[in-house]
Amino acid sequence: MPRRPNNELSMKRLGLGVLGLGEGRSIISGALNSEFWEVVQLCDLNEAVGRERCHEFNLDCFTTSLAELLANPRVEVVGIYTPDHLHAEHVVRALNAGKHVICTKPFFDDLAQAKSILAAQQASGKAVMVGQSSRFFAPFARQRKHFETGAFGDIITVEAYYNADHRWFLSKPWAKKDAFKWLYGGLSHPVDLVRWYLPDIAEVMGYSSLSKNGRELGLKNADTFQFIYKSASGIPARVSGTYTSPVIPLERDSNMSCILRCANGASQGDYYDLRYAWKLGGQSVVETFEDADDYFFRFGGHSHHAGEYQNYIEYFARCLARQEAPQPGVREGIITVALMQAMEESCATGQPVKLAGLLARHGLEHLLTEGA
Ligand SMILES: NC(=O)c1ccc[n+]([C@@H]2O[C@H](COP(=O)([O-])OP(=O)(O)OC[C@H]3O[C@@H](n4cnc5c(N)ncnc54)[C@H](O)[C@@H]3O)[C@@H](O)[C@H]2O)c1
């Protein structure tokens, strides 16, 4: 994946409207540094945040009115970066206004909302992409390309985890509401990484808990997770995460990691420190991407990673120019949400949960057999 756009397609700049200006900061930075995009309008209910972003990026296009942003004919694509539980409503409103949508992860957090999103997307015919940023980070993108060469052979198992000391995140007003769930907000990264390799996860079993740290800080839902998956063809996989406790030193471990164990070799993509390790035949190699550090991490230390956003919005722009559907799109996005909901249900019931049954209860079983 190129870090800078190439001009293989003659493309006019796409007009971007950004809704939610906390993490929305990263897509603004990505768009301002991309020759494929133009930032047209910013929107947030919080005027102080709007003023801060306009000052930071030398812009003068802020509104507190989503209706105004959606009525702006120069806004062709809406980037949605509001709190998780508001995504479904905002995706539907943007589609109904005739805009393409890029929605940050998690796509949404309640399967009951899936049908309205599907209907709005089908009625509008507009493109929707879930901003699964990790796919666009150098080590994971390299791991994927390497896997696609076929040299590693069949997958035997996949393991992905995302552990982060995110106690700083709990200062956000929505983080202590009932609606906020790390299972969706945090685990959506490793869940998506596993589904990237094993799109046919069929069953899940797992356990979660709200740690003493999380409880004392006022969290309402679990912050500690361990899950086992089984794919339709019987391949086992694993996902885990913790969010309010210290993490292992980076010299020894990476907060986010994806491990592929395959018939001919094995590979590991590490978020920290931009590392990709692999073993194949007689070769054992550790690749690093330090020269990309400034590209990926532009502000806020390693907590913000605008380079991934620039990569995914440039991928989105190329897809639109080629009239291809960007991935993960609505179907993939809904199945990933369904998997997270199955994980939640397994924790609540202590039983394994089959994805097909859960999708059927929401009238969505056809998604498992339809093409992307
Ligand atoms: N790696 C990633 O892709 C990544 C990283 C961090 C956060 N995120 C996602 O970004 C989203 C936002 O997270 P955040 O950390 O920026 O939270 P945040 O609280 O810092 O920012 C959310 C912003 O949305 C605004 N907002 C709330 N309701 C609104 C409404 N109805 N209309 C307009 N604006 C509204 C708030 O005022 C706030 O400024 C979440 O879904 C989160 O999961 C993704």
PDBQT file of the ligand as one rigid body, heavy atoms in Angstrom, charges set to zero:
ROOT
HETATM    1  N1  LIG A 401      -8.357   3.715  15.557  1.00  0.00    +0.000 N 
HETATM    2  C1  LIG A 401      -9.506   4.270  15.341  1.00  0.00    +0.000 C 
HETATM    3  O1  LIG A 401     -10.040   4.097  14.279  1.00  0.00    +0.000 OA
HETATM    4  C2  LIG A 401     -10.157   5.113  16.411  1.00  0.00    +0.000 A 
HETATM    5  C3  LIG A 401      -9.390   5.671  17.447  1.00  0.00    +0.000 A 
HETATM    6  C4  LIG A 401     -10.048   6.444  18.406  1.00  0.00    +0.000 A 
HETATM    7  C5  LIG A 401     -11.421   6.643  18.352  1.00  0.00    +0.000 A 
HETATM    8  N2  LIG A 401     -12.127   6.068  17.337  1.00  0.00    +0.000 N 
HETATM    9  C6  LIG A 401     -13.597   6.224  17.280  1.00  0.00    +0.000 C 
HETATM   10  O2  LIG A 401     -13.925   7.587  17.039  1.00  0.00    +0.000 OA
HETATM   11  C7  LIG A 401     -15.186   7.878  17.636  1.00  0.00    +0.000 C 
HETATM   12  C8  LIG A 401     -15.045   9.127  18.495  1.00  0.00    +0.000 C 
HETATM   13  O3  LIG A 401     -14.152   8.852  19.551  1.00  0.00    +0.000 OA
HETATM   14  P1  LIG A 401     -13.330  10.043  20.223  1.00  0.00    +0.000 P 
HETATM   15  O4  LIG A 401     -12.224   9.416  20.978  1.00  0.00    +0.000 OA
HETATM   16  O5  LIG A 401     -13.000  11.081  19.225  1.00  0.00    +0.000 OA
HETATM   17  O6  LIG A 401     -14.438  10.628  21.242  1.00  0.00    +0.000 OA
HETATM   18  P2  LIG A 401     -14.561  12.155  21.684  1.00  0.00    +0.000 P 
HETATM   19  O7  LIG A 401     -15.549  12.173  22.783  1.00  0.00    +0.000 OA
HETATM   20  O8  LIG A 401     -13.211  12.745  21.907  1.00  0.00    +0.000 OA
HETATM   21  O9  LIG A 401     -15.152  12.888  20.387  1.00  0.00    +0.000 OA
HETATM   22  C9  LIG A 401     -16.470  12.735  19.970  1.00  0.00    +0.000 C 
HETATM   23  C10 LIG A 401     -16.974  14.110  19.508  1.00  0.00    +0.000 C 
HETATM   24  O10 LIG A 401     -18.288  13.945  18.986  1.00  0.00    +0.000 OA
HETATM   25  C11 LIG A 401     -19.044  15.076  19.396  1.00  0.00    +0.000 C 
HETATM   26  N3  LIG A 401     -20.455  14.710  19.354  1.00  0.00    +0.000 N 
HETATM   27  C12 LIG A 401     -21.153  13.922  20.206  1.00  0.00    +0.000 A 
HETATM   28  N4  LIG A 401     -22.427  13.801  19.800  1.00  0.00    +0.000 NA
HETATM   29  C13 LIG A 401     -22.550  14.515  18.667  1.00  0.00    +0.000 A 
HETATM   30  C14 LIG A 401     -23.616  14.772  17.783  1.00  0.00    +0.000 A 
HETATM   31  N5  LIG A 401     -24.833  14.227  17.987  1.00  0.00    +0.000 N 
HETATM   32  N6  LIG A 401     -23.389  15.567  16.711  1.00  0.00    +0.000 NA
HETATM   33  C15 LIG A 401     -22.169  16.114  16.511  1.00  0.00    +0.000 A 
HETATM   34  N7  LIG A 401     -21.107  15.906  17.317  1.00  0.00    +0.000 NA
HETATM   35  C16 LIG A 401     -21.302  15.114  18.389  1.00  0.00    +0.000 A 
HETATM   36  C17 LIG A 401     -18.552  15.405  20.784  1.00  0.00    +0.000 C 
HETATM   37  O11 LIG A 401     -18.825  16.764  21.127  1.00  0.00    +0.000 OA
HETATM   38  C18 LIG A 401     -17.058  15.131  20.652  1.00  0.00    +0.000 C 
HETATM   39  O12 LIG A 401     -16.311  16.297  20.309  1.00  0.00    +0.000 OA
HETATM   40  C19 LIG A 401     -15.577   6.647  18.434  1.00  0.00    +0.000 C 
HETATM   41  O13 LIG A 401     -16.500   5.884  17.692  1.00  0.00    +0.000 OA
HETATM   42  C20 LIG A 401     -14.281   5.880  18.587  1.00  0.00    +0.000 C 
HETATM   43  O14 LIG A 401     -14.471   4.483  18.714  1.00  0.00    +0.000 OA
HETATM   44  C21 LIG A 401     -11.522   5.329  16.360  1.00  0.00    +0.000 A 
ENDROOT
TORSDOF 0
